[in-house]
Amino acid sequence: MPSLKDLRNRIAATKATQKITKAMQMVAASKLRRAQAAAEVARPYAERMDKVLRNIAAAVAGADSAPRLLRGTGATQTHLLLVCTAERGLCGPFNSSIVRLARERANALTAEGKQVKFFCVGRKGYDQLKRLYEKQIVETIELRGVRQIGFEHAEGIASKILALFDAGEFDVCTLFFSRFKSVIAQIPTAQQIIPAVVPEQAEGEARTTYDYEPEEEDILAELLPRYVATQIFRALLENAASEQGARMSAMDNATRNAGEMIRKQTLTYNRTRQAMITKELIEIISGAEAL
């Protein structure tokens, strides 16, 4: 049985841990408001770009003059999985759920005889994927120390992805991230970005025909690289909000668990102390009666 000093030390250590988890929860709640606002502001722009891309791509669908980013290479043998995760842990299943989705896709593609490569954004995703796919990871980008995700970060990642595509390193690129829904709900998402998947027209939506100047092919040549960067930027913002929401929820649970541990440890301490007092009283009374 542990001594009273050991029990006091355990209670003090648990209380210190509870203070840390409570502070991390409050910090995550503060960061979540900014990250959520940034993610929600980026959604209309990305959705509008999808609509513009759909209208332009409909005019050149199936044409040999369409850009390679739209029509693809004509093959689907080599797949690049762009896995975006966080730089830090202590955020519940946030990182592992994204990696699990990417791993399931990689296993399915491998079973079909496809070649799979990984491009990791975030240290936590790389740490998990390198255990099984270290030789298949072509590059890793860490955003450690970045206080605010900017479009320039997405452009840097997109330029490297496009360079690999132009070099013939892959045929299809799929983006993996976690879409923010609420503090307790983050949805792991897979989205193909190369070749670009043109969203289908909603049922009942009026179709408008446009005349473009310059030609559609010229516009797509400029629009598609920006589309790739925009989708990556949106994924990074969604990840930032999801990470803080997951961390806030995880630290809240940790704080509650620490409180329950303190209650149980205090009860054990009081029982042990009472047992020692009772034992000493019995010894005193027994000694007095022996006299």
N, C-alpha and C positions, 0 to 999 in steps of 0.2 A: 504494500500500500504506500503511495507517495506521501511524503511528509507535508506538513502545513506550508512550509516554505516553498516547496515545489508547486503546490496548488496555487499559492499566491502568485508565483512567477507565471504560471500558465494563464491565470486570469488577466494579469497585467499585459502579457503578450497578446492575448486575444483582443483586449480592449484597444491596444495600439493598432492592431490589424484592422479593427472595425473603424477607427478614425481614418485610416488610409483609404479604405474602400469607400467610406462616406464622402471623403474629399474628392476621390476620383469620380464618383457618381455626380457630384455637383459640377465638376469641371466638364464632364461629358455632356451634362445637360446644357451648360452654357455654350459649348461648341456646337451642339446639335442644332440650336436655333439658327445659327449662321449657315451651317452646312445644309440644313433642310431648305432654307430660303434660297440658297444658291442652286440647289438641285431643282427646285420647283420653277425657278426663273429660266433655267436652261431647257426645260421640257418643251415649251411652246416653239422655241427656235428650231429644235431638232425635229419636232413634228411638222413644222412648216416646210423645212428642208425636205422631209420625206415626200410631202405633197408636190413640191416643185419638181423633185427628181422623178416622181411618178409621171407627171405630165410631160416632161421632156423625154424621158426614156420610152414612153409609149409611142412616140413618133419614130424612133429608130430601132424599135425592138426587132431583133432577128437580122438586122442589117450588118453586113461585113464591115462597114465603116464605123460601127459603134466602138467606143473605147474599150480596151481590154479590161479595165476595172468594172465594166458593166457586163460584157459578154463572157469574160473569163478566158482561160487559156484553152478551153476545149477539153480539159481533162480534170479529173477529181482524185488523182492518185496521191498527191502530197497535201496534207492538211497542216496548217499552222494554228495552234491554239493560243490565243492571246489571253493570258490569265491575269486579271487585275485583283490584287488583294491589298491588305494593309501592311504598314511597316512595323506595327506593334501588335502585341497580343492582348490578353485580358479583356477580350470582347466576345466571350461566349463562343458559339459555333460559327461566327461570321466568316472567318477565313477558311475553316475546314469545310463548310458547306459549298463554297465556290470551288475549292480544290476537288471536292468529291464529284461535283458535276463535271468538271473538266476531265477527271480521271475516268469516269464512266463513259464519256464521249470518246476518250482515247482508246479505251478497251474495246468499245464497239467498232471503231474504225480499224483497229488492229485485227480484230476478228474477221473483218471484210477484206483483209489483205492490203489495207491502205498504209501509207507511211505517215507518221505523226511527228510533228515538231512542236516545241513549246517556246513561247516568248513570255517571260514573266515580268510583271510590273508589281513591285512590292516584295519585301524580303520574306514575309511569312509564306507566301505562295511558293517561292523558290525553295525555302527550307523543307517544305512538305513534298514537293514534286521531285526534288533531287534524289530522294531515297530510292525511287523506282525509275526515274527517267533522266538521270543526270546527263547521259550522253546525248539525249534528244533535245536538251535545252539550248537554243541557239543564242539567246541573249537575255540578260536580266537588267532591269532598270529599277533603281531605288529612288524613292522620293523622300528619303529621310531628311528632316530638317526643313521641309517645305511647309510654311505656315498657311499659305493659301494657294489652292490649286488654281492655276491659270491656264488660258488657252495655249500659251506657249509650251507648256509641258505636254499637252496632247499633240501639238504640232510636231514636237521632237520625236515622240513615239511613232506618230503616223509616218514621218519621213523615213524612219528606219524600216517600218513595215513595207512601205511602198518600194524602198530600195531592194528589199529582199524579193518582192514580187517581180520587179523589173529584171532582177538577176535570175529569175526562174527557180527560186528556192522553194516555192510552194504554189499550189493551184487554188486552194480555198483557205480563207482566214476566218476564224470564228472568235468572237469576243466574249469573254466570260466575266461577269461582274454580279453585284448584288443590288437589285432595284429596291429603293427605299419605299416602304408602304406606311409603316408606323414605327413607333419605338419598339414594339414587341414583334414586328413582322418585317423581315427583310427577305426578299425573294431572289434566290440564285437564278441568274438569267444567262442564256446563251444566245448570241445574235451574230449571224453571218454578215460580215462587212465587205469581204472581197470573195468573189464578185458581188457587187451590190445587189441586194434583194429588193426589187421594186415593190412597194406595198400595193396590195390590190385595192381597187376602188370600192368604197363602202356601198352597200346595197341602198339604192334610192338616191345616191348622190348624183347630182347633175354633172355631166362630163362637158368640160369646156375645151374648145380647140383654140390654140394660140399660134400666132405666127411669130417666129423668133428671128432676131437679128443680133449677132450673126447666126450661123446654122446651128442646129441642135448638137451636132458632133463637137463643134468648137466650144459650146457652152458646157457640155458634159466633161470635156477634157479639163476644164477649169473647176467645175463643180464637184466632180467625184473625189479628187484628193481632199478637198475641204470637207466633203461629206464624211470621209473616213476619219479625219481629225475631229469633226464635230461629234461623231458617235463615241469616239474614245474619250473626248472631253466630258460628254454626258455620263459615260460609265464611271469616270473618275469622281465626278461630283456625286453621283448616286452612291458610290462606294463610301465616300467621305461621310455622307449623312447616315448610311447604314451602319458604318463602323461606330459612330458616336452613339447611335440608338442602341446597338447591341452592347456596347460597353456600359452605357447607362443602366440597361436592364440587368447585365451580369453583375455590376457592382452593387446594385440594389439588392439582388439576391444574396450576394456575399455579405452585405451588411446585416441583412436579416438572419442569415445563418450564424454569423459571429455573435449576434445578440442571443440567439438560442443556445450557443455553446457557452456563453458567459453565464446564462441562467443555470445551465446544468452544472458547470464547474463550481459556481457559487454554492449550489445546493450540496454538492459533494464536499466542498470545503467546510460548510457548516456542520454537516453530519460527522465528518472526520474530527472536527474540533470538539463537538459535543461528546463523541465517543471517548476522546482522550480525557476530557474533563470528568466524565463518568468513571472512567478507569482509575483516575487519580483519587477521586472521592472514595471509591470502593477500597483502594489500597489504604487510604488514611483510616477509614472506619475499621477495616480488618486489623490494622496495627493497633488501633486503640482498644479494640475488644480483646486482642491477644495480651495486652497488659493487665 
